[in-house]
């Protein structure tokens, strides 16, 4: 089920999958005018429940997190 929200500016926000390197690593859930990241892969669990402005910002955080953690790719779990 896709849940649709309309924020104060009239912009429509929906839950959406966050895909990184071809794998779904989390879900972006609208919270007011921002997006909460819900991790579904252990490799990005440290980002769970963080709030971002855009999907691009979430992806940049994933890249930075994996680089700092010494991992180059996300593997199946």
N, C-alpha and C positions, 0 to 999 in steps of 0.2 A: 504494500500500500504506500502510495506517495502522499505525503501530507503537504498541503500548500498553505503558506502564510503570506499575508500582505502586511508589510511594515508601514510605518507612519508616512513614508514618502510615496507610498503606492507601489513600490517595487515588490514583485512576487518572489518569495523565497520558498524553496522546496528542499526536503532531505535529498541528499545525493551521495552516491558512492565516491570514494576517493581512491583512484587507481594510481599506482606508482610502479614503474617497471613492469607493466602488464598484469599486476596483481592487485586485487582490492585489499587495501590496508586499513580502511576505516570508512566512516560515514560522517558527513557534514550535516549537522542538524541546526536549523535556524533557531536562534535565541535572540529575540527582539530584532535588532538590525545587524546582528553578527552571526557567525557560524561556530558551533561547538563541534570539535573533532572527537569522535568516538572511535577508538582504536579497535580493530578486529585481528590484528597481527601483533604478536609479542614483540617483534623488533621495533615497533613504534609505540609501545605501551606507555612510555614516559610522556608522550604528547596527549594521552587520553584526557578528555575533559578540558583541554585548553581551548580558548576562544580566539577566533581570528576574524579578520574583515573580509577575506576572499579565499576562494579555493586555491588560487595561486600562492597566497601567503601560507596556506597549509602545506602545499607541495614544497615550498622553500624551507619550511621548518623541518619537513621530513628529510630533505637532502642534508641540511645542516646537522640534524640529529644523527643520521647514519654516518656522516663523515666524522663527527666527533666520537662516535661509538666504534669507529674502526671498521665498519661494515661497508662493503661496496654495493652489495645487492641484497634484495629481500628474497629469502628462500621459503619454500613451502613448509608449513608446519603441520 
